[in-house]
Amino acid sequence: MNQNQSPQTSEGKHDDDAALSEFLASLMDYTPTIPDELVEHYLAKSGFQCPDVRLIRLVAVATQKFISEVATDAFQHCKARQSSVVKDKRDKQQKEKRLVLTMEDLSRALREVCLASEISRALLYSEKAVILC
């Protein structure tokens, strides 16, 4: 191993630690969309107890991001589905621009998220297998 790599690695680790500390401190001032009580309830229901509000809010932020991504994907499916309907019935629906989100749109979005999760998990395990070999 080159001696020049070691200081860069420890400096990079120090920067990561500082960024993480700053981010966790900023969570104390942040009010997430998902209430702390709701997150605490579901964490307790799964057997996880944590008195640290920063961790509770971190879980809330991650959950909010997940829900946002699923909703955005479902919206894209909705737009694609309704644009194909408009092409078929251009005269009748050209004036009506309301989008109606269906369970089918939501199901497709959730399947994509689950598929992406499965692919990520498979890649993670394959990388661990390569590292172990």
N, C-alpha and C positions, 0 to 999 in steps of 0.2 A: 504494500500500500504506500502511496506517495505521501510525504509529509505535508505537502501543500493541501491535500484533501481534508485532513483532520481539522484545521482551524475553520475552514469553510463550513464543514458539517456542524461543528459546535456553535458557530456564529449563526448559521441557519436555524439551528435548534433553539437558540436563544431568541431569535426573532419570532419563531413560531410560538414559543412560550409567552412572549410579551404580547403578541397578537391575541392569543387565547385568553390571557388574563384580562386584557382590555375588553374583549368581546363579552366575557362573563360578567365583568363589572358593568357593562352597558345594559345587560339584561335586568339589572336591579331597577333601572329607570324606565324600562320598556313595559308597556301594558299590552300583552298579546290579545288577539281577537278571542282566543279560546281561554276562558277563565281558569285561573290557577286551581280553583276548587274542583272543576271538572277533570282537569288533568290529574290532580291528586287522587280523585275518586277512582279513575280507571287504572292508575298506577297501583293503588292499594288493592284494587280488585284482582290485579295480576300478581300480587304478592310483593310489590316493591314499595318500600317506605323510604322517604327521603325528606329530611327537614330543610334541605337547601333550596331556597326559592329560585335560585339561578338555574338549577338543574330542572326544576318543574317548568320554568319558562322556556328553557332550551327544548324540552320535549314539546311544549305548546307551539313553538316556532316551527319545529320540524313537522309537526302534525298539520299546521296551517299551510306549510309549503306543499305537503303531500296532497291535501284537499284542493289547493289551488291548481296544482298540475293536473289532477284528475278532472276538475271542472273545466279547465281550459281545453283539455283533450276532448271531453264530451261536447263542448261547444263547437269545436272544429268538426266533429262527426255530425253534429246537428246541421251545421251550415252546409256540409257536403251533401247530406241526405236531402235537405230541402232545396238545394240548388238543382239536384237531379229531378226533383218533382216539378220545379218551375220550368225546366226545359220541356218536360212532358206536357204540362198544362199551362203554357205560357200566358194565354189570354185570361184565364180565370184567376190565377194567383199573382199576376204581375203587380197588381196594386197592393196586395197584402204582403208586407215585409216582416211580419212577426215570426220569430223563430220559436219553435216549440221543442223543448228538450224532452226526450223520451227516455224510458228505462233502457231501451236498446242502445241509445247513444252513451249512456252512463256505463252500461255493461261492456261495451266495446272499449271505452277508455280504461276501465278497471282491468280488463283482460290484457291490454297493452302494458299497463303498469306491472301487473303480475308477471307477464312474459319478460319484461325488462329486468325485473327483480330476479327471476330464475336465471336469466342469462348472466347477470352480474354475479350471482351466487356460483354458477358453474365456472365462470372465469376465475373467481376467487379461489375455489377449490383446485382448479387446474394449475394456477400459479403456485399454490402451496405444494402441490404434488411435484412440480418441477423443482421448487426450492429444496424439497426433501430428498430428491433423487440425486 
